[in-house]
Amino acid sequence: MIETLNMFSFIGGSGEAVLNPIYEGLTLIGPYALSVVLVLSIFYGIFLGVKYAQAEDEATKANMQKTLINFIIGAAAVWILLAVLYAIREPLGRWITSG
């Protein structure tokens, strides 16, 4: 019978010993990180919106519009990825330690 390979056997420790500090850190910092990223995104979005509103010629306005759209897409992607990481921390930990 083929034994499954434990990812943590190479570092000489159990999966729980390695994963517990990471899991506890994500549990402790996760909600705050999500909040900080969201608040900073809102402020930077407002800043870019004001710069777009202050743009006078069409070329600058078009450039600021592209910048604002790219920022919104990027900020949404980062926030969603952080939320997914925070949401799957427990099942991911069980999957890794079940090895």
N, C-alpha and C positions, 0 to 999 in steps of 0.2 A: 504494500500500500504506500502511496506517495504522500509524504507529510507536507502540509502547507508551510510555506516559508514566512516566518514572522519578520516584518520589516525591522524590528528593533533588535534582532538577534546579533546583528553586526556591531552594534555599539555596546553590547554586553549588559544591557539592562532590560527590564520588562517594559512593555508598552505603557503601562499605567504610570510608572515612575517618570517616564519622559513626557507623557501627555498631560498629566495632572496640572503642572504649572501653566501650560499653554491653555488648557480648558478653563482653569480658574481665572487666568488673565483675560480671556475673551468674555467670560461671564461678568467679570468686574468692570472692564473697560468698554465692552461692547455698546451698551446703551449710550454712554457718554460720547463715544467716538461717533456714533450715528448722529447724535444731537449736534455736536460741534461741526461735523461736515455739513449738515443741513443748514445750520445758521450761517456758516461762512459762505456756503453756496448762495444763500438768499442775499447776503450783503454784496457779494461780488456780482450777482445777477442784477441787483439794483444799480450798482456802479456802472456796469456795462450798458444798462438801459438808459441811464442819464447821459452817458457819452454818446449813445445812439441818438438821443433826442437833441443833443447839442450840436450834432454834425450838421454842417451848413451845406456843403456841396454834395451832389449825388454820388460821386465816387467814394467819398468818406462814409456816407450813409450806407452804401451797399457793403462796404468793407466791415463796418460795425455790425451790420445785420448778420453777415456770415459769422463774425466772431461771436455774437450773441447766440446764434443757433448752435454753433459748435460747442459753446460753453454749456448750454442747456442739455445737449445730448451727452456730453462728457460727465457732467455733474450727476445726471440721472443714472448713468451707467455705474459710476463709482458708488453712489448711494445704494443702488440695487445690489451690487456685488457685496458691499459691506453687510447689508441686511441678510443676504443669503448666507454668507459666512457665519454670521451670528446665529441664524436659525438652524443651520445644520451642524453646529459644533458638537452636539451630543451624539447624533447618529454617526457622524464622521469619526469621533473618538471611539465609539463601540466597534465600528468597522475595522479601524486600524488595530485595536488591541485584540480583536478576535482572532487575528492572524492565523 
